[in-house]
């Protein structure tokens, strides 16, 4: 009986932590959408382009710690809004690079920091051993939950489309 109570407490504590993280990401994304007119994921990508260097989609995916296909969707929306430019590489004319437009740079001047950045900082603040353990345990939870085949997207970017499809 004691073991069952302890198990429930630890399971609840884990789920409460996940709930706090998801809620913070959702609230942050809604705030950005309401006040800035773009998603939190779009703001996060813009901020990764803020240093002024032109990046390939793969380089941007690396900076955002996500998959290339996920970043491509977000970048397409930012290009449509005129916040990001797609330019031919000066080093290799066969390649395209992404850069903030003047409008995108001005946009970032009034933008808040993102919850994604806070989470990344928190995770990077863990020791290598803690990060490895957390990664391993979360991967097990994903597998046991049957979510292993779900493509990881930038937080809440495709939420509206997914709701429409269900």
DAUR-V170427 format. One record per run of one state. SS is the DSSP state (H for helix, E for strand, C for the rest). FROM is the first residue (numbers start at 1). TO is the last residue. If there is no record, write none. Layout:
BEGIN
SS/FROM/TO, SS/FROM/TO
END
This chain:
BEGIN
C/1/1, H/2/36, C/37/39, H/40/48, C/49/54, E/55/55, C/56/56, H/57/64, C/65/67, H/68/80, C/81/83, E/84/88, C/89/95, E/96/100, C/101/101, H/102/109, C/110/114, H/115/124, C/125/127, H/128/144, C/145/158, H/159/165, C/166/166
END
